[in-house]
Structure formats: structure tokens, C-alpha cells
């Protein structure tokens, strides 16, 4: 793949396929606003799930999940709050997941409730 954005989109598609196999319904992809971006918005069992996809070639410098820093989490939460407001989603249960992909090992780890609103 030629560039980081192209690579990211490829693995986001892999993540969507993975979630669909686990019976998640994909609601939105690459939701972008002034606060940030959410890779995937999905739903399962009456829960709206905001998914951050992180792919790394290997774990030489750490697991992909470790790159979802506190700063990144705050941006995702703020973006999710805006998404909920924009779509008039009130009184709906939400959670934040991280889907990490380790490319060389062909591993996908789905970390449910990876972080939460403080």
C-alpha cells in the first residue's frame, strides 16, 4: 500500500468485516467533525459502539492498543458526544472499543469497553 491513509482504510475495512461476522451492524464509518474522527460506529444488543481501529506491523514498539493514548481517548469521547447530539441519540447505552490488528501475526483483538467517559 502506498500511504498511511490508504493502509488505514484497508484495515478499517478488515475491522468492519470482523465486526459483521460477530453480528455487529455497521451504522457509520469514518465519522469526522471538528473534534476528531471515529473509525466505526456499530450497534449490537441495543448498545451503540464507537470503535477505534489500530493496526501495527508487529508489536516491536508496543501493542496497537497502547497507541490509543489518553489524549486520543478524549478526542474520541468528544467526537462521540457530538455524534450522539447530532443524531438525536438520547438515553442510549454506549461504549468505546478498540480493535487492534497485528499485521505480521494476522491477529485481530477486539477490546470491548477499552475506555470510558470519566
Secondary structure, 3 states (H helix, E strand, C coil): CCCHHHHHHHHHHHHHHHHHHCCCEEEEEEEEECCEEEEEEEEECCEEEEEEEEEECCCCCCCHHHHCCHHHHHHHHHHHHHHHHHCCCCCCEEEEEEEEEECCCCEEEEEEEEECCC
